[in-house]
Amino acid sequence: MAPTTVKEIESAIERLNQQEVEELYAWLEEHYPQAIDARLKSDLAAGQLDAAIERALDDEKNGRTSQL
């Protein structure tokens, strides 16, 4: 049975492997780019991504990153 409520969808997403998560992101970006852009702008303005950004910058500074 396909998930129909938000809770069921969240639960299904939690069971995805990394490849499936990447496919989901690509699908969402293709079908709902405005929603993702608006959420990102809102999260940035609220400072909700500050810690993640700092970790990424620290990783880069200390050689813990690799080329894509």
Phi, psi and omega in degrees: 000132181285143178294139183235341178257162179301317179299318179294320179294315177302316180297319179295320180296321180298338180269357181288147173275175186302317180298318180293323177297316179297321177296321178297314177302316180297318180296315179297317179298323180289320186265334184221053184296325181295320180296318179293316179299316181295318180295317180298314178299318179295315179296320178297313181298327181276356180078013183288346180254002184303313182296318180294321178295316179298318177298317180296317179295320178295318177300316179296314181300324185260018173071025180259028177236166177221159179294145175279000000 
